[in-house]
Amino acid sequence: MTEDRRAVVAGAGIAGLATALRLHRSGWQVLVVERAPGRRSSGYMVNLVGQGYDAVEHLGLLPALAPRDLGMFTSILVKADGRKKFTVPAALAQAAVGSRALTVFRGDLESVLYEAVHEHVEIRFGTTVRAVAQDADGVEVGLSDGTSVRADLLVGADGLHSGVREVVFGPESEFRADMHHLVGAFPLDRVPQDVPEGAGTTFIGPGRTAAVMNLGPERSSAFFTYRSADPAELAKGPAQALSDAFGDLGGGVPDALRQLAANPSGAYFDSVSQVVMDTWSRGRVVLLGDSAWCVTLFAGYGAALALSGADQLGVALADNDIPAALTRWQAQLRPEVAKRQALARRGMSQFAPPTKAHVFANDLMIRAIRLPGLRGLVRRSVERANR
């Protein structure tokens, strides 16, 4: 029985809120702690396909998310000065992913999860896990607000730089694999200049990609990634670093960078890293989402994995033997995580091609996808990847 079981969930992002919702619906009492002083939102888009879409259905989120679906939009590949190379119609992208797909802003997904769960579980902002002690019957969780909570389970869903992982499993350096790229993504306060409405422009050059999406007021955003092994790059902050790396580009990029400089607070800017661990659980402590397996934005599947991982965890924990349930959950999920991490490593050359020759080859591949005879092959390839 789960009615008397108590869980502490560290992290109020997608992974943490989805876990809290799933456990609550299974009868658990849940406390969520979040290091940030309040709710945060970020403007980059997440794709929910395959297991991610299934989890959205299982968690009952589809009615709230469907109206926020951005759908597929026309993608315009551009040169460095902003002039068009060629266009990939929205219908082609839609045909590739099929009907069971959602594209939403990360902040919208977090808001829907928050609205679904915040009246049913306690959420403490500005609070982190400081100490963990386990015995056969439970886990004692010491918190930064000076309190201590006795629970049956501690879930570390606190992201790439996880505090729970640091306390229970060891320092970040033992598990984080730096991929020597940086990524910046942020919402745009106004519709970007020089980008047609309902479209996104993408520049792909050696070592970097810049994409600016114009989906209307309060629905537009920008995404940048580039190759850099300089550890001092992050210290510049998003406005300076992205301006240095992309300031020579035309089209919609200059306006996006001006908007970032005026309001950098909503930007996500970090190194691209994967988390690789032999085990995601230790006794009654389990890691979930980026804290356990960060697949990176190059995989395009992080939110989907967080949702499906949370949903599957709820199913596994129907077993009263929590450590055994966590072991089975991990065995079930690990093959999909390994696949997504491998796809991300291979996909780096698409986001940051090593040479001009790679850029040319990528262009040829994208142009070929538009040919009617190849569309079915693309669709079947996407379907296989999302099974």
Secondary structure as UniProt FT lines:
FT   TURN            3..4
FT   STRAND          6..10
FT   HELIX           14..25
FT   TURN            26..27
FT   STRAND          29..34
FT   STRAND          45..49
FT   HELIX           51..58
FT   TURN            59..60
FT   HELIX           62..65
FT   HELIX           66..68
FT   STRAND          74..78
FT   TURN            80..81
FT   STRAND          84..88
FT   HELIX           90..97
FT   STRAND          101..105
FT   HELIX           106..117
FT   TURN            118..120
FT   STRAND          122..125
FT   STRAND          129..135
FT   TURN            136..137
FT   STRAND          138..143
FT   TURN            144..145
FT   STRAND          148..151
FT   STRAND          153..156
FT   TURN            160..161
FT   HELIX           163..168
FT   HELIX           172..174
FT   STRAND          176..187
FT   TURN            193..194
FT   TURN            197..198
FT   STRAND          199..205
FT   TURN            206..207
FT   STRAND          208..214
FT   TURN            217..218
FT   STRAND          221..227
FT   TURN            231..233
FT   HELIX           234..236
FT   HELIX           238..246
FT   TURN            247..248
FT   TURN            251..252
FT   HELIX           253..262
FT   HELIX           264..266
FT   STRAND          268..275
FT   STRAND          281..282
FT   TURN            283..284
FT   STRAND          285..287
FT   HELIX           290..293
FT   TURN            297..300
FT   HELIX           302..316
FT   TURN            317..318
FT   HELIX           322..351
FT   HELIX           356..369
FT   HELIX           372..385
//
